[in-house]
Amino acid sequence: MRDIQVVNDAALLVHDGVVRDSGTARRIENLAEARQAFEVDAGGRVALPAFVEADTVLVGPGTESQPNRPGEAPLATISKKVLEGQTLLAVEDWVRHGVLSLGAATHGAKELRDARKLLAVQKLFQTRPIRIRSVFSPSALEMEAAKSDIVVKQWVSSILEKRLAGLLELEIPSGDSPESMEQLESVIQKAVPYGFILRLRSEIPLSERAQRLIHETGAISVIAPGILSHPSPEFSRASCALVVRGTDILGSSHPRDCVRRLIDEGSAIALGSGSGGVGSGVFSPQSLLHLACEELGMTIEEAITATTWNSACSLRMSTVAGSVEPGKQADLAIMDVSDYRDLAKRQGHNDVYKTLRGGRTLYRRAGLLLF
């Protein structure tokens, strides 16, 4: 996680939105293909892969207490047109903070039809202008183990077959009660063979049993505020990223020593905001960099990896996001600092100067016009 391959005075050659070559500016400028190229100057600034947000909610259901306020009505009563407008506002906010890929969950959808509505809206915004990895999160739906087969088949017909979401997020029950864990295992055993990609979530640090479950089920990532003790052998062997949320770092349960120990033992750590919903705003990736370095003991290089490459891996998006390399789309966040190490020192700032999607400027910070 410490090797981010910093190149001073670097340049990228982009053709049709895809990185063709990268290296020092002197070498790239002398290439025959580059002689007629249009130049985007980032001199004196830092160019990073666009950030990847691992865990957010673009639109939430709100509450029933104030149904007349935008975003406060239950999802069932909000029209698709209104949801589209709210989603667009959220997407624009993420782009302004240098995020071009994100995992958007359906937390708060109490009914399957509500989850379908959210996922259908998110599908409209795929690649326009952001890359959305839709996450079906039926955490609010309760079921008996004996009925899990029926419920999973409903998920397959309503979500998977309609290509609304391929990533299934299930919640690890608190307390590790045998009945609850058996119910979860039953659902996983029935859902994964249909083609769902599994992500797990826990509101408490992972117990040894939860760590074994992660290894046995082949989950690609788990969202949790750390682990209870040292990682079990099963967890260490699992090719699973641990996603630590900014809301957990700020809360009383954040894993001060746990994350540092996991990194030193070779585990993959990703950072996500854990924020989202109408009116909640954006938890800036730059704030995550600051918290990771100040509260979790991560180096700035590790924090950048955790908000780009590892976050992309936690969503199974590493083939299209999380790094800048030949063959990938040129998704970049140009930061208005001269040294990337300064990014973690500017708490509360948003230093994104430009956001480029496929080499084209998608967002540029407005400047002051002096007359």
N, C-alpha and C positions, 0 to 999 in steps of 0.2 A: 504493500500500500504506500510505501514511501517513495517509490520510483515513479515520478510523473513525467519524466523525460522532458525536462525544461530545455528549450532551444532559444538562445539569445539571438536577436536580430533575425527572426524566422520569417518564412513566407510559405504560403500555400498556393498551389496551382489548382484551380477549380474549373471543371468543364461540365456543363449541363447539371450543375448542382452537386456534382460528386468530386471529392478530392482526388486529383490525379497524381499529385506529387507534393512532397513537403520537405523542408530542409532550411538551410540558411538562405537569406535573401539574395546573396551574391550568386549562389548556385541556381536558384529558381529563376532569377531574372535573366540568366544567360541561356535558358532553354529556348529552343525554337518556338515551342508552343506558347511561350509566355510573351513573346514580342508584340503580339497584337491584343493582348489581354487587357481588360479594364481593371484598373487598380483600386482597391479599397485600402486606404492608408490607416493603419492602426499604430503609427509611430508614437513611441513614448507610453504606450498602453500595454496591457496584458490581454492576450487572446486565450480563452479557455474553451474546451468543449462546452456546449450549452448544458446547463444544469439539468438533472433528471430528478423530478419530485417523486419519491417512492410511495408516499401515502397521503392522499388528500381526498376531499369530497368537493366536487365542483358546485353542486347544488344540494342543499339539505331541505328537510321537510318543514322546519320551523315548529311552531306550536299552534294549538287551537285557541289560545286565550285572546289573541289579537289577529283575527283572520283578515282584517282589512289592510294590514301592513304588508308591503311586498315581501314575499318569502316567508311569512309567518303562518300561512295556511297549510293544512295537510296536503301532501303530494297529490292525493286523489282529486282535490278541488282546484289544483293549479293547471291551467291549460298548457298544452305543449308549446304554444307560441311564447308564453311567459317564461317557461323553462328554458327555451332556446335563448331568449334575451339574457336571462340570468347566467346561463352557461357562457355566453359570449363575453360578458363582463368579467367573469372569473378567468377565462382564458386570456383575455387581454392583460389582466393584472399579472398573471404568471409570466407572460412574454416580457413585460416591462422589467421583470426581475431575472431575466436571463434563462428562464425555463422553457424548453421546447419539447420535452417529453415528460409525461407524468402518468402515474397510476391513479385512476379515479374510481373510488369505491361507491357502493350504494348503501352506505350506513344510514340508518334511519328509515329506510323503506320497510314499512311494517307488513306490506302485502306484496306478493309476487308481481301483481300487475303494476304496482308503484315502481318496483325495481326495473321492470321492463320499460316503463315510460322513461326513466332516467337513462337507461342504457341506450334506448333508441335515439334520444336527443344527443348523447355523447357520440354516437356513431355518425351523426351529421357533421360533427366537427373534426373527424379524423383527417389529419394533415392540413386542416384549414383553420388556423395556421399552425396548430400544435399537434403533436403526435400523442394520442390518448390510448393508454392501455386500460380498457374497462375491466373493473374487478367486481364480480358478483359476490356480494357479502350478505348472505341470508342469516346473519347472526341473530336477528330478532325473531326468526321463525323457530318455534319449538316443535319437537316431534318425538314420538316414541320410537324406540329402536325397531319395533316390529313394522312400523309404517315407513321406515326410511326408504325402502325400495320405491314406494309409490311417489314420495316426495322428490326423490332424485330423478325419476322419470319425468316429472313435471318440469324440473329444472332443465333437463336435456331438451325437451320439446319446446319450451318457452324461451330459453336463453342460448343454449349451445347450438342447436340446429339452425337457429335464426342468425347465428354469428353476431350476437349482441355482446358476448363476453366469453373468453376462453379460460380466464383466470378465476378460480373459485377460492374464496377466502372463508375459512371456518374458524370459529373461536374455540380456543382451548378452555374448558370449564375451570373456574377457580375452585381450588380445594382438592382437585384430583380425585373426586369421588368415583369409585369403581363403576357405578351405574352411568354417570355422565361420560366418562372416558370410553366405556364400551359403546355407548350411543354414538359418540363422535367417530370412533373407529369403524362402526358399522356404516355410517354415512360415507366415510372416505373410501372404504372398500367397494362401495357400490358406485360412487361418482367417478373415481379416477379411470376405471376401464372404459368409460364412455368418451374419454378424451379431455376431461377437465384438467387443467394445470393447477396444482394445489399450493395455496399460501395459507399459513396459519397465523393466528393472532392471539395474544395473551395480554391481559391487563395487569398481570402480576409477573414477577421474575419467574423464569422457567425452572420447574422442578426437574429432578432426574427422570421421572416418568415422562414428563412432557418432552424432554430432550430425546428420550428413546423413541417416542412417537414420531418426532420429526425425522429421525433417521429411518425408521421402518416404513413411513409413508412416502418418502422421497419428496417432501415439500421443497420448493425452490427457495423459499424465504419464510421467515417468521418475524412478526412484529411484536416486540416485547421490550420491557424496560430492563433487560439484562437476565442474568441467571442467578439462582440462589447460592450456588457454591461454585467450585471448579467445574468446567465443562466435562460432561461424561465422555467416555471413549466413543460412544455412539454419536454424540453431537460433534465431536472433533472430526470424525470420519465423514459426516454428512456434508454433501456439497450444497450447503444452505447458507444464505446470507441472513444475518441478524440485523433487522431494521430498527434503529433507535430513533424515536420521535423527539422532535424539539419540545413538544408539550411534556414529555416525560423528563427531559433534562431539566426543564424549568420547575417541574413538580417535585413533590417530596420523595417520589420513588425512583428518581433518576439514578443510573448505575455509575457512580463515581469511579470506583476501582475496577468494576467488572469489565468495562469496555477495554481499558488499557491491558488487562490481563488476557482477554480474548484475542486482541490484536497480536500481542507478543507470542501467543500460542498458535497463531496462524489462521484464526477465524476471519471470515469476511464480514466487515461491518459496513452497513449502509446507513445513511441519514435521511430521514423524512420529516415532514413538518407535523403530521398528525392533525392539521388544521383543515378548515374548509366549511362550506355552507354559506348561505346568503348572509352578507353583513359581517362575516368573520375576518375578511381580508386575507392577505397572503403572509405566510411566515417565510420571510426572505431567506433564500439559500445562503446569503452572506451572513445573516444572523446565525444560521446553523454552523457556519465555519467558525464564527466567534465562540459559540457555546461549546463546540467540540474541542477547541483548543484550550479554552479557559476552564471548562467544567469537567471534561472527560480526559484531559491529559493527552490529546491527540496532537500530532504535529500538523502544520498547515498542509503538508503534502498528503498526509493520511486523510485529512478532512476533505480535501479536494477530490481525492479518489472516492471517498464515501458518498459524496454528493453528485458524482458523475458516473464513473464506471461501475462501482458496486451497486449503486441504485438502479442502473440499467440492468445489471445481472439479476437483481432481486425481482424484476418484472419480466425477465426473459426478453430483453430488448437490446442486448449488448451487440447484436449484429447491425443495428441501425442507429444506436445512440451511445453516449457515454465516453466517446473518445474521438480524436481527430486523426485519421489515418487514411491512406489511399484506399479507394473503393467504397468509402462511407460518404454519406451526404455531409456537406459542409455546414453543419449546425454549430454556430459559434456564439459565445458571449464575450464581447470586448469590454473589458473593465477599465475604468478611468483611474488606474493606479500604475505607477511605473515598476512596482515590485509586487509579485503575487503574494509575498509574505505579509504585505500590509493589509490584505483583505480581511484577515482575522482580527485586526486591531481596530477596525472602524465599526464599532457596534452601533446599530441603528441606521447605518448608511445603506444606500443602494447605489453602488458605483457602476452599474451597468450603463455603458455609453451607447453600445449598439448590440442588437440581437440579429444575427444573420441566419436565415433558413435557406439551405441549399446555396450558400454564397450570396444570396440577395438580402439586402437590408430590410428587415421586417419591422424593426423598431429603432428609433434614434432619439436619444434624450434631447429635449428641446433646449436651445441655447437662448441667451439673453441678447436681444437686439438693441444696440446702442445707437442713438441718433445724434 
